[in-house]
Every structure is written in C-alpha cells, then in structure tokens.
Amino acid sequence: MENIHFDEACSRVIHQNVKRAGIGTLAEKTIHAVLKHYYAPDITHHEKKLAGFVADAYTGREIFEIQTRNFNTLRRKLDAFLPLCDVNIVYPVAHTKYLRYIDPLTGEVTAPRKSPKHGSCYAIFPELYRIKTYLDNKHLHIHIALLDVEEYRFLDGFSKNKRKGATKNDSLPLHLYDEVTINNTDDYVRLIPDNLPEQFTSKDFKKSAHVNQPLANVSLNILNFVGAVRRVGKQGNLYIYEKNNGAPYA
C-alpha cells in the first residue's frame, strides 16, 4: 500500500513537472515535492503558515517538514511548532542511485549508470546531532525514506569527460525501498546492528554497520544520548557500550 501511495505521489509531481518544464528546469526539487505529496496528499495542507513560520505541510493535527540536510536550520521551527502539535521530520536517503548526465548545450541525457554506493539509515545521524537536544521530545517523529533514485548532473565538470565535479541538478525518485520511523528509544535500538557483541566499541559498530569511523562515532553519540545504548567502561581511548533495552522515554 505504501508503494502504491508513493507511486501516485511520483506520478502527480514528476509527470506534471516534466511535461511542463522538462528535466533540468524543475523549480522545486523533485524528491522534496514527492515526499510532501506522499506524506500529505491533500495539497491544501501544503505550505501553511503557523506560529510565524511556513510548514511544508500542516494537516491541522501534525506538521511535516521535508529536510534533506542542514537540520540546524530547523531549530527555530521546532521551538515554535513542538508546543503546538506533533512534528514529523522526513529525511530522504538514496538507497540505490543511478547517475545520468545532461549536456547543457544540447539537453541530451546519458543512459543511467548505477552507483556502487548504497545509502543506509545511518546517514541521518550527523543531521540528528544538529538537533540533539530536541530528540527526547515525545512530539517529534523522524521518518527516514530510503529511495532508489536517478540523479541528474550537468556535464560541466573539470575532467576530460566533464563528469568529475559536475553540478548536481535534481534527483528523481524511482522506488520507495523502505521507510524507517523513529518515535521513541525502542526505535533507535532497532537501528543497532544485530551482529554486535554484547559489549562493543565504536570500531565494532563501524564494522557491523558498514560505515566509516566518524559516522560510527556520531551514531553512538546520538544512541547514547537517547538511551538506546549506555557506556559501561573504556578500552584505551574508546568507550565500551552495551545495548540498553530499557527505554528511558517512549
């Protein structure tokens, strides 16, 4: 059912915009627009003024903010919105990405080329760090939308084939791979890899989650803050963690 609704949102946004403007000239970033239609299908709820700010969508009961980066810019909105109603932050992650290039002179578009990289839920943790002090608010809900996408870039880079350093234009969602919703500490606990030992360090987390060391560090910082893990000791300069199954807030 979710994929049917997602496909309907894609059709509503992409087909209309491409027909009107064409690839490379879309005004609103497409993923942002599609997710807004997916989570709030009634367009009369879009771009609503509330408490001195404009919400991406306000249904009368809850707010949806589609945020692709820079969560720190949400702080003032969260201060204004959270005392009024539930706030849902929607964060898209490119699970599988296909790259296509646009010739800026002719408009010709290359065939899609699959990127070897895969996005995961852990991509959100550096952004959550920017709003860390809001994460224990029971009215704040996080939605991670894992998408398969086609990313369009202009052939204007510095390499011989113009692809390195090419300017990103837009990304078109192809498929909703998965949705992860975080409402409480138990939901954070579910993001912890199952194959970790009972006690583990950030290096163990890095290996099990298939992320780099900085991302492992910030992930555990957030997981510790919300009570999904707890520090139980040190191993040299590294903290030792345990999964905390007793959630401090719900």
C-alpha contacts under 8 A as a table, 3 or more apart, distances in Angstrom:
res1	aa1	res2	aa2	distance
1	M	4	I	5.09
1	M	5	H	6.36
2	E	5	H	5.19
2	E	6	F	6.09
3	N	6	F	4.81
3	N	7	D	5.94
3	N	175	H	7.56
3	N	176	L	6.21
4	I	7	D	5.15
4	I	8	E	6.22
5	H	8	E	5.05
5	H	9	A	6.28
5	H	38	Y	6.48
6	F	9	A	5.04
6	F	10	C	6.23
6	F	34	V	7.86
6	F	35	L	7.98
6	F	38	Y	5.67
6	F	175	H	7.82
6	F	176	L	6.81
7	D	10	C	4.99
7	D	11	S	6.09
7	D	175	H	7.54
8	E	11	S	5.08
8	E	12	R	6.11
8	E	38	Y	7.93
9	A	12	R	5.10
9	A	13	V	6.23
9	A	34	V	5.46
9	A	35	L	7.42
9	A	37	H	5.47
9	A	38	Y	5.31
9	A	41	P	7.61
10	C	13	V	5.32
10	C	14	I	5.53
10	C	15	H	7.52
10	C	34	V	5.58
10	C	173	P	7.25
11	S	14	I	5.54
11	S	15	H	5.35
11	S	16	Q	7.52
12	R	15	H	6.19
12	R	16	Q	6.21
12	R	34	V	7.98
13	V	16	Q	5.59
13	V	17	N	6.03
13	V	30	T	7.27
13	V	33	A	6.74
13	V	34	V	5.97
13	V	37	H	7.93
14	I	17	N	5.22
14	I	18	V	5.85
14	I	30	T	6.99
14	I	34	V	7.81
14	I	172	L	7.65
15	H	18	V	5.35
15	H	19	K	5.98
16	Q	19	K	5.26
16	Q	20	R	6.15
17	N	20	R	5.05
17	N	21	A	5.74
17	N	22	G	6.88
17	N	26	L	6.62
18	V	21	A	5.20
18	V	22	G	4.16
18	V	23	I	5.89
18	V	26	L	7.37
19	K	22	G	6.01
21	A	25	T	5.80
21	A	26	L	6.14
22	G	25	T	5.90
22	G	26	L	6.85
23	I	26	L	6.48
24	G	102	I	7.74
24	G	152	Y	7.75
24	G	169	N	6.29
24	G	170	D	7.14
26	L	29	K	6.82
26	L	30	T	7.46
26	L	170	D	7.92
28	E	32	H	7.40
28	E	33	A	6.64
29	K	32	H	5.57
29	K	33	A	6.41
29	K	170	D	6.28
29	K	171	S	7.57
30	T	33	A	5.06
30	T	34	V	6.03
30	T	170	D	6.88
30	T	171	S	6.51
30	T	172	L	6.07
30	T	173	P	7.79
31	I	34	V	5.09
31	I	35	L	6.07
31	I	92	P	7.79
31	I	171	S	6.55
31	I	172	L	6.27
31	I	173	P	6.22
32	H	35	L	5.41
32	H	36	K	6.21
32	H	66	I	6.15
32	H	67	Q	7.77
32	H	68	T	7.86
33	A	36	K	5.12
33	A	37	H	6.35
34	V	37	H	5.18
34	V	38	Y	6.06
35	L	38	Y	4.79
35	L	39	Y	6.05
35	L	66	I	7.14
35	L	90	V	7.90
36	K	39	Y	5.50
36	K	40	A	5.74
36	K	41	P	7.40
36	K	46	H	7.70
36	K	56	D	7.07
36	K	57	A	7.02
36	K	64	F	7.62
36	K	66	I	6.82
37	H	40	A	5.11
37	H	41	P	4.55
37	H	42	D	7.34
37	H	43	I	7.20
38	Y	41	P	5.63
39	Y	64	F	7.45
40	A	43	I	7.20
40	A	45	H	6.97
40	A	46	H	7.54
40	A	57	A	6.53
40	A	59	T	7.42
40	A	64	F	7.71
42	D	45	H	5.77
42	D	46	H	7.54
43	I	46	H	5.25
45	H	48	K	6.41
45	H	57	A	5.28
45	H	58	Y	5.28
45	H	59	T	5.46
46	H	55	A	7.46
46	H	56	D	5.65
46	H	57	A	4.28
46	H	58	Y	6.56
47	E	54	V	5.81
47	E	55	A	5.44
47	E	56	D	4.77
47	E	57	A	5.57
47	E	58	Y	7.61
48	K	54	V	5.35
48	K	55	A	5.30
48	K	56	D	6.80
48	K	57	A	6.19
48	K	58	Y	6.04
49	K	52	G	6.70
49	K	53	F	5.61
49	K	54	V	4.34
49	K	55	A	6.26
50	L	53	F	5.37
50	L	54	V	6.02
50	L	55	A	6.88
50	L	81	F	7.84
51	A	80	A	6.12
51	A	81	F	7.09
53	F	77	K	6.79
55	A	58	Y	6.25
55	A	63	I	6.71
55	A	64	F	6.97
55	A	65	E	6.45
56	D	63	I	7.57
56	D	64	F	5.97
56	D	65	E	5.24
56	D	66	I	6.81
57	A	63	I	5.67
57	A	64	F	5.07
57	A	65	E	6.81
58	Y	61	R	7.17
58	Y	62	E	5.80
58	Y	63	I	4.47
58	Y	64	F	6.43
59	T	62	E	5.61
59	T	63	I	6.56
60	G	63	I	7.90
61	R	85	C	6.38
61	R	86	D	7.22
62	E	85	C	5.65
62	E	86	D	4.90
62	E	87	V	5.86
62	E	88	N	7.40
63	I	81	F	7.97
63	I	85	C	7.31
63	I	86	D	6.33
63	I	87	V	4.77
63	I	88	N	5.90
64	F	87	V	6.11
64	F	88	N	4.75
64	F	89	I	5.99
64	F	90	V	7.03
65	E	87	V	7.57
65	E	88	N	6.18
65	E	89	I	4.93
65	E	90	V	6.04
66	I	89	I	6.00
66	I	90	V	4.71
66	I	91	Y	6.26
67	Q	70	N	7.59
67	Q	71	F	6.98
67	Q	89	I	6.74
67	Q	90	V	6.03
67	Q	91	Y	5.47
67	Q	92	P	7.66
68	T	91	Y	5.63
68	T	92	P	6.17
69	R	127	E	6.82
70	N	73	T	5.91
70	N	74	L	7.89
70	N	127	E	6.66
70	N	130	R	7.78
71	F	74	L	5.37
71	F	75	R	7.47
71	F	127	E	5.51
71	F	128	L	7.09
71	F	130	R	5.85
71	F	131	I	6.51
72	N	75	R	5.71
72	N	127	E	7.75
72	N	130	R	5.11
72	N	131	I	6.16
73	T	76	R	7.15
74	L	77	K	5.22
74	L	78	L	6.02
74	L	131	I	7.88
75	R	78	L	5.06
75	R	79	D	6.19
75	R	131	I	6.77
76	R	79	D	5.06
76	R	80	A	6.38
77	K	80	A	5.11
77	K	81	F	5.84
78	L	81	F	5.05
78	L	82	L	5.47
78	L	87	V	7.78
79	D	82	L	6.09
79	D	83	P	7.39
80	A	83	P	6.67
80	A	84	L	7.56
81	F	84	L	5.38
81	F	85	C	6.47
81	F	86	D	7.85
81	F	87	V	6.97
82	L	85	C	5.62
82	L	86	D	6.28
82	L	87	V	6.33
82	L	139	H	6.30
82	L	140	L	7.15
85	C	139	H	6.78
86	D	139	H	4.50
86	D	140	L	5.98
86	D	141	H	7.44
87	V	139	H	6.14
87	V	140	L	5.06
87	V	141	H	6.15
88	N	140	L	6.12
88	N	141	H	4.73
88	N	142	I	5.76
88	N	143	H	6.97
89	I	140	L	7.69
89	I	141	H	6.29
89	I	142	I	4.99
89	I	143	H	6.06
90	V	142	I	6.16
90	V	143	H	4.70
90	V	144	I	6.01
90	V	145	A	7.06
91	Y	124	I	7.33
91	Y	142	I	7.61
91	Y	143	H	6.11
91	Y	144	I	4.92
91	Y	145	A	6.07
92	P	144	I	5.87
92	P	145	A	4.67
92	P	146	L	6.04
92	P	147	L	6.92
93	V	119	G	6.10
93	V	120	S	6.94
93	V	121	C	7.39
93	V	123	A	7.30
93	V	144	I	7.00
93	V	145	A	6.03
93	V	146	L	4.89
93	V	147	L	6.05
94	A	97	K	6.10
94	A	118	H	7.20
94	A	119	G	5.40
94	A	120	S	7.93
94	A	146	L	5.95
94	A	147	L	5.01
94	A	148	D	5.85
94	A	149	V	6.26
95	H	118	H	5.03
95	H	119	G	4.22
95	H	120	S	6.28
95	H	146	L	5.39
95	H	147	L	5.26
95	H	148	D	5.46
95	H	149	V	7.76
95	H	177	Y	7.27
96	T	114	K	7.72
96	T	115	S	7.20
96	T	117	K	7.18
96	T	118	H	5.35
96	T	119	G	6.79
96	T	147	L	6.90
96	T	148	D	4.65
96	T	149	V	6.38
97	K	114	K	6.02
97	K	115	S	5.49
97	K	117	K	7.60
97	K	118	H	7.45
97	K	148	D	5.91
97	K	149	V	5.04
97	K	150	E	5.81
97	K	151	E	6.75
98	Y	112	P	5.49
98	Y	113	R	5.16
98	Y	114	K	4.29
98	Y	115	S	5.76
98	Y	149	V	6.23
98	Y	150	E	4.64
98	Y	151	E	6.06
99	L	112	P	5.37
99	L	113	R	5.06
99	L	114	K	6.24
99	L	115	S	6.77
99	L	150	E	5.84
99	L	151	E	4.97
99	L	152	Y	6.19
99	L	153	R	7.58
100	R	109	V	6.57
100	R	110	T	5.43
100	R	111	A	6.14
100	R	112	P	4.94
100	R	113	R	6.59
100	R	150	E	6.90
100	R	151	E	6.04
100	R	152	Y	4.91
100	R	153	R	6.36
101	Y	109	V	5.54
101	Y	110	T	5.31
101	Y	152	Y	5.56
101	Y	153	R	4.80
101	Y	154	F	5.50
101	Y	155	L	5.90
101	Y	163	R	7.86
102	I	107	G	5.82
102	I	108	E	5.68
102	I	109	V	4.56
102	I	110	T	6.67
102	I	152	Y	6.83
102	I	153	R	5.99
102	I	154	F	4.69
102	I	155	L	5.75
103	D	106	T	5.56
103	D	107	G	5.03
103	D	108	E	5.28
103	D	109	V	6.50
103	D	154	F	6.09
103	D	155	L	5.33
104	P	107	G	5.52
104	P	108	E	7.88
104	P	154	F	6.13
104	P	155	L	6.59
104	P	156	D	7.63
112	P	150	E	7.46
115	S	118	H	7.84
119	G	123	A	7.03
119	G	146	L	7.67
120	S	123	A	5.94
120	S	146	L	7.33
121	C	124	I	6.13
121	C	144	I	6.74
121	C	146	L	7.62
121	C	180	V	7.75
121	C	191	L	7.75
122	Y	125	F	5.71
122	Y	211	V	7.87
122	Y	215	L	7.58
122	Y	219	S	7.06
123	A	126	P	6.95
123	A	215	L	7.82
124	I	127	E	5.38
124	I	128	L	6.22
124	I	144	I	7.79
125	F	128	L	4.89
125	F	129	Y	6.21
125	F	215	L	7.45
125	F	218	V	6.48
125	F	219	S	5.37
125	F	222	I	7.05
126	P	129	Y	5.16
126	P	130	R	6.97
126	P	215	L	7.19
126	P	218	V	6.27
126	P	219	S	7.36
127	E	130	R	5.31
127	E	131	I	7.20
128	L	131	I	5.31
128	L	132	K	5.74
128	L	135	L	7.80
128	L	222	I	7.43
129	Y	132	K	4.74
129	Y	218	V	7.30
129	Y	222	I	6.60
131	I	134	Y	5.65
131	I	135	L	6.91
132	K	135	L	5.51
132	K	222	I	7.21
133	T	136	D	7.16
134	Y	137	N	5.65
134	Y	140	L	7.62
135	L	140	L	6.92
135	L	226	V	7.11
136	D	140	L	7.84
136	D	184	N	7.82
136	D	226	V	6.56
136	D	249	Y	7.15
137	N	140	L	5.58
138	K	141	H	7.73
138	K	183	N	7.40
138	K	184	N	7.46
138	K	249	Y	7.94
138	K	250	A	7.00
140	L	183	N	7.21
141	H	181	T	7.23
141	H	182	I	5.86
141	H	183	N	5.09
142	I	181	T	5.66
142	I	182	I	4.97
142	I	183	N	6.71
143	H	179	E	6.91
143	H	180	V	5.74
143	H	181	T	4.51
143	H	182	I	6.39
144	I	179	E	5.70
144	I	180	V	5.02
144	I	181	T	6.32
145	A	176	L	7.17
145	A	177	Y	7.83
145	A	178	D	6.29
145	A	179	E	4.81
145	A	180	V	6.67
146	L	176	L	6.25
146	L	177	Y	5.41
146	L	178	D	5.11
146	L	179	E	6.04
147	L	173	P	6.39
147	L	174	L	7.23
147	L	175	H	5.78
147	L	176	L	4.80
147	L	177	Y	5.26
147	L	178	D	7.12
148	D	173	P	6.01
148	D	174	L	5.40
148	D	175	H	5.10
148	D	176	L	6.47
148	D	177	Y	6.41
149	V	171	S	6.28
149	V	172	L	5.49
149	V	173	P	4.34
149	V	174	L	5.15
149	V	175	H	7.12
150	E	171	S	5.46
150	E	172	L	5.14
150	E	173	P	6.40
150	E	174	L	6.93
151	E	168	K	7.55
151	E	169	N	7.73
151	E	170	D	6.03
151	E	171	S	4.17
151	E	172	L	6.40
152	Y	168	K	6.22
152	Y	169	N	5.54
152	Y	170	D	5.37
152	Y	171	S	5.87
153	R	166	A	6.05
153	R	167	T	5.44
153	R	168	K	4.30
153	R	169	N	5.15
153	R	170	D	7.22
154	F	157	G	7.85
154	F	166	A	5.81
154	F	167	T	5.42
154	F	168	K	6.49
154	F	169	N	6.67
155	L	161	N	7.86
155	L	162	K	5.10
155	L	163	R	5.82
155	L	166	A	5.81
155	L	167	T	7.50
156	D	162	K	5.24
156	D	163	R	6.93
156	D	165	G	7.54
156	D	166	A	5.18
156	D	167	T	6.61
157	G	161	N	7.77
157	G	162	K	4.10
157	G	163	R	5.08
157	G	164	K	5.10
157	G	165	G	4.47
157	G	166	A	4.04
157	G	167	T	7.04
158	F	162	K	5.57
158	F	163	R	7.29
158	F	164	K	5.99
158	F	165	G	6.01
158	F	166	A	7.48
159	S	162	K	4.84
159	S	163	R	6.25
159	S	164	K	5.38
159	S	165	G	7.59
160	K	163	R	7.86
161	N	164	K	7.75
162	K	165	G	7.59
162	K	166	A	6.56
163	R	166	A	5.10
173	P	176	L	7.71
176	L	179	E	7.62
181	T	187	D	7.31
182	I	185	T	7.87
182	I	187	D	5.15
182	I	188	Y	6.55
183	N	187	D	6.38
183	N	250	A	7.42
184	N	187	D	5.51
184	N	188	Y	6.88
184	N	247	A	7.94
184	N	249	Y	6.52
184	N	250	A	4.81
185	T	188	Y	5.00
185	T	189	V	6.26
185	T	226	V	6.17
185	T	227	G	6.44
185	T	228	A	5.71
185	T	247	A	5.41
185	T	248	P	7.18
185	T	249	Y	6.42
185	T	250	A	6.44
186	D	189	V	4.96
186	D	190	R	6.49
186	D	228	A	7.04
186	D	245	N	7.37
186	D	247	A	6.21
186	D	250	A	7.72
187	D	190	R	5.21
187	D	191	L	7.00
188	Y	191	L	5.33
188	Y	192	I	7.25
188	Y	223	L	6.79
188	Y	226	V	7.88
188	Y	228	A	5.97
189	V	192	I	5.50
189	V	223	L	7.79
189	V	228	A	5.05
189	V	229	V	7.60
189	V	243	K	7.34
189	V	244	N	7.58
189	V	245	N	7.37
190	R	193	P	7.74
192	I	209	A	7.93
193	P	196	L	6.04
193	P	205	F	7.60
193	P	208	S	6.16
193	P	209	A	6.08
195	N	208	S	6.54
196	L	199	Q	7.73
196	L	200	F	6.74
196	L	204	D	6.89
196	L	205	F	6.98
196	L	208	S	6.47
197	P	200	F	5.90
198	E	242	E	6.08
198	E	243	K	7.29
199	Q	240	I	6.32
199	Q	241	Y	5.49
199	Q	242	E	4.99
199	Q	243	K	7.85
200	F	203	K	7.89
200	F	204	D	5.75
200	F	205	F	7.09
200	F	240	I	5.46
200	F	241	Y	5.25
200	F	242	E	6.63
201	T	204	D	5.20
201	T	205	F	6.38
201	T	238	L	6.37
201	T	239	Y	5.96
201	T	240	I	4.93
201	T	241	Y	6.04
202	S	205	F	4.87
202	S	206	K	6.02
202	S	213	Q	7.37
202	S	216	A	5.79
202	S	217	N	5.95
202	S	220	L	7.08
202	S	238	L	7.17
202	S	239	Y	7.45
202	S	240	I	7.93
203	K	206	K	4.97
203	K	207	K	6.38
203	K	213	Q	6.94
203	K	216	A	7.46
204	D	207	K	5.25
204	D	208	S	6.21
205	F	208	S	5.17
205	F	209	A	5.78
205	F	216	A	6.13
206	K	209	A	5.43
206	K	210	H	5.72
206	K	211	V	5.15
206	K	212	N	5.97
206	K	213	Q	5.89
206	K	215	L	7.81
206	K	216	A	5.16
207	K	210	H	5.22
207	K	211	V	6.93
209	A	216	A	7.96
211	V	215	L	6.24
211	V	216	A	6.34
212	N	215	L	5.49
212	N	216	A	6.24
213	Q	216	A	4.97
213	Q	217	N	6.15
214	P	217	N	5.09
214	P	218	V	6.34
215	L	218	V	5.29
215	L	219	S	5.95
216	A	219	S	5.12
216	A	220	L	6.24
217	N	220	L	5.39
217	N	221	N	6.21
218	V	221	N	4.86
218	V	222	I	6.33
219	S	222	I	5.32
219	S	223	L	6.12
220	L	223	L	4.83
220	L	224	N	5.80
220	L	229	V	7.63
221	N	224	N	5.28
221	N	225	F	6.23
222	I	225	F	4.96
222	I	226	V	6.28
223	L	226	V	5.41
223	L	227	G	6.14
223	L	228	A	5.04
223	L	229	V	5.70
224	N	227	G	5.08
224	N	228	A	5.89
224	N	229	V	4.88
224	N	230	R	5.53
224	N	231	R	7.39
225	F	228	A	7.72
226	V	229	V	7.96
226	V	248	P	7.82
227	G	230	R	6.50
227	G	244	N	6.57
227	G	247	A	6.30
227	G	248	P	6.29
228	A	243	K	6.21
228	A	244	N	5.13
228	A	245	N	6.97
228	A	247	A	6.82
229	V	241	Y	6.30
229	V	242	E	5.49
229	V	243	K	4.38
229	V	244	N	4.68
230	R	241	Y	5.50
230	R	242	E	5.53
230	R	243	K	6.55
230	R	244	N	6.16
231	R	239	Y	6.39
231	R	240	I	5.70
231	R	241	Y	4.55
231	R	242	E	6.58
232	V	239	Y	7.57
232	V	240	I	5.68
232	V	241	Y	5.72
232	V	242	E	6.85
233	G	239	Y	5.92
233	G	240	I	5.05
233	G	241	Y	7.35
234	K	237	N	6.70
234	K	238	L	5.52
234	K	239	Y	4.35
234	K	240	I	5.15
235	Q	238	L	5.11
235	Q	239	Y	6.16
235	Q	240	I	6.47
244	N	247	A	7.00
247	A	250	A	6.91
